[in-house]
Amino acid sequence: MATASMSSTPADLEGLRRRLDEIDDGLQQLLIERADIVSLVAASKRHDGALAAFQPAREAEILRRLAARHRGPFPLATLLRMWREMLAATVRMQSPFAVAAFAPPGSPGFWDLARDHYGSNTPMTPYGSASQVIRAVSEGGAAVGVLPMPQEADPDPWWRHLLSNEPNAPRVVGRLPFGARGNARSEGADALAIGRFVQQPTGADRTLFITETAEHISRTRIFGILAALPLTCSFFATFDHAEGAIGLVEVEGFVPLADPRLDGFREQLGQALTQLLPFGGYAVPLAAAALKG
């Protein structure tokens, strides 16, 4: 019995390997077909002149759908990483795409987050300062810039350099990591991605605004005004200067500048509010608990 079992094992193993080869060939063929369809989509976009190749909202929807239907022992975090590589590759198929990453000496974490999210073969340049990243995106040297997540106590926040009414000005387009953190050396820090793209709703979003006021407005007042509208404020930071203050406000949900609730926000602040500027937004990343499945 033992001899028969041992003699049948190589044959069984060979059959399983053949089946794995067939599956690999099938997966590759599907990728070829997917690339063909992407090329057709790209041609349609060029003809219509409507959509950019990089669609962060669409990418977030794809990853959420895959996460929701995933089953079996294959790690979800690995699956999402594979799809991130594929999505990055298909963006590069449609148009030039490069990333500028904040990577000062001794702080490689934001570079790691950028590389994990935007793909191992995407052209990426490290910069030692946030202003260099902003310049690269503003001048068209990079489609996306990766910068540290804003902090409330930052004495010189990078976001204050992006006050603009221009429709094509760089704004927030994503938050990293969207999936698992992997081996990123960021010590748990998150990043924001900026680019010259228009935020699109995904069903689970955060929206950012910049306020310019003639006086310092307290965190308590901002949270209170927004809660009454109702809007849930998830982050607020200020930078005071000689003529007043600017603030970075993050609210839950997709909230375009024309949302009637923001009219109430303007009314509540009155003449103290000089400007209310859009600052983009992002699809809410997948919860850590969901990635453990």
N, C-alpha and C positions, 0 to 999 in steps of 0.2 A: 504493500500500500504506500509506504513511504517513498519507494523507488518510483512508482507511477506518478505520485504527486510532484516529486522533484523533477521528473522528466517532462511533465506538462507545463511547469512554470515558465521556462523560456519561450515556449510557443504562445502561452497566454500573454506574456510580457511583449512579445513581438507584435501580437495583434493589437494590444493597447497602444503601442507606439505608432503603428500604422494609422490607427484611428486618430491619435493626436496630430499626426502629420496631415491627415485629411481635414481636421478642424482648423489647423494653422493655415492650410491652403484656402479654406473657405473664408476665414477671417481676412486674409490678405485680399482675396477677390472682392469681398464686401468693401474693404478700404479703397480699392481701385474704383469700384462703382461709386462710392461716396465722393471721391475726389472728382470724378466726372460730373457728378451733379453739382458739386461746389463750383466747378468751372462754368457750368450753365448759369448758376445763380450769379456769379461774378459778372458774366456777360450781360445778364439782365439788368444788374445794378448800373453798369456802365452805360447801357442804353437809356435807362430811365433817369440816370443822374440823381437817384434818390438816396440810396443808403450807402454808408461806408462799409468797408470789409469788416472792420472791427466792431462787433456788436456785443458789448459786455452784458447787456440785459438778456439777450438770446442765449449767450453762453451759460449764464446763471440758471436759466430755465432748463436747459439741457441737463446740467449737472444735478439739479434738484430732482428732475424726473428719473434719472438713472439711480440716484440714491434711494428714492422712494420704492422703486421696483426691484432693487437688488436683493438677492437671496443666495444662500449657499456659503461655503467656507472661504471663497476668494475674498481677500480683504477689500472692503469698500474704499478705504483710503488709497489703495494701490490702483483700483479701477478708475477713481477720479483723477489720479495723477496721469494715468494713461490717456484719459480723454483730454486733459489739459494739454498734453503734448500734441494730440491730434488737432484740437481746436486752434492752437497756436500755429501749427503747420498750415492749416487751411486758410488762416488769415494771411499768412505770408504768400500763399498761392495767388491771392487776389490782388495784393498791392504791397509795396514796400512797408515794412513794419519793424521799428527798432524801439528799444527801451532805454531810458536814462534812469539809473538807479543811484540813490543816495548811498554812498559807501565810503565814509571817511576812514582814515587809517585806524585799524583796531576795532572797527565796528562793521563786520561783514553781514550782519543779520538781515538788513533790508535788501542787500544784493541776493541773499539766499531766497528770501520770500519772492522777489521779482523773478528769479530764475525758475523756481518751482512753478510759479503761476503762468509765466509767459513762454516757457519751453526752453529746452536745453540748447536748441539751435537758433533761437531768435537772437539777432544782433543786439548786444547790450553793452552799454558804456557806464563805468563807474564814475561818480563825481564826488568830490570831497565836501561840497556844500549844497544846501538846498537851493540857493540862488542859481547855481550852475545847472541843476536839474530843471528848474523853472525856465531858464533861458533856452535850454535845449528843446523843450517842448514848445515854447512860445515862438521860436525861430524855425521850427519844423525839422530840427535835427533828430528828433525822436517823436514817435506817435504817443508814447505814454511815459510818464515820469513817476517813479516810486519814491515816496517821502514818508518820514515818520508820522505816526498817528499824533495829531495835535494834543497838547497837554494844557491844562488850565493855567498852570503856573509858569508857562514858558515866557521868559522875558523878551524874546525876539522871535515870535512865531513866524514860520515861513508863509502861512496863508495870508498874512497882511499885505504881501507883495503881489497878490492876485486880485486886487479890487479892480473890477472892470465891468462896464456896461456893454462891451463888445460881444455880439452873439457867438463869435468864434474864439473867445478867450479861453485859456485852459481852466478847467474846472474838475472837480472830483468825479471819477468814473468807476471807482472800485475800492474795495477794502480787502486787504490781504492779511492772513491766508483766507481763501474762500472755503477750502476743505481742511484736511489735516495739515498740521504744521511741519510734519516730516522731520528732517534733520536741520532745518533752518536755525542758524546760530543767532537768533534774535532775542533770546532770554525772555520769551513770552510776549515781546512787543509786537504790535500790529502796525500795518502801514496803510497809507492811502495812495491810490493811483490817480494821477491827474492826466487829462488829455483834452483835446478840442472836439468833444463829442457831446451830443445832447442826451441827457438822462431819459431812459424809457422805463415805464413801470414793469415790475416782474411779479407783483403780488405780495412781496415781502421786502420793503425798501426802507431806506433812511434818506432824508433830504437835508441839504445844507444851505444855509443863507449867511450872508455877511451883512451886519448892521453897521451903519455909520451914524453916530449920535453926537450931539453937541455937548453932552455930559456923560459921565460914567453912569451906567445903568446896572443896578445890582443883579446878581444871579437870582435872588429871591423874587425880584420884580418880574424878570423875564419869564421864569418858570410859572409864576402866578398868572400873568397875562395869557401865556400860551395855553395853560391848563383850562382857562375859562372859555376858550374859543370853540371847541376843545382841540388842542394839539398837545401831544406828549413830547416834551423836550428831553432828549437823551444826553445832550452835551451842550455846554456853553462856556466859552472862553473869551476873555477880553484883552485888548491891548490899548492902554491909555496913552494919549499923546497931547501935545500942547493945545490943539484945537478941540479936543473932545476924546472920543473913544471909538474903537471899532470892535465888533464882536463876531464870533463864529457860533452860529446856532445850528444844532442838529435836531431834527424832529423825526418822529416815527412816521412811516408811510411815504407814499409818493405825493408830494405837495408842490404843484407848479406855482409859479409866481402869481398866476391869475386866480388862484384859489381864494374864494370869498373870505375864508378865515383870516387870510393875511391882510385883508382890508381892515378887519377888526384889530389886528396887531398894529397897523399903522395908526389907526384912530386912537388906540390906547396910549401910544407913545407920543402922539401929537407932534408938536414942533421940535421936540427933542430928537426925533428920528430924521436924519438928513437923507439917508439912502437905505434901501433894502435891496440887496443884490443877490441874484442866484449864485450858488456855488456848487451846483451839481448834486451828486448823491451816489448811492451804491445799493446793490442787492445785498440783503442781509446774508452773511456767510452761514454755512451749515453749522448746526449746533454740534459741539464736541461729542455729546451723547449719541448722536445719529451716526457718527463716524466709527463708533466702536462695534457696530453690528456686523 
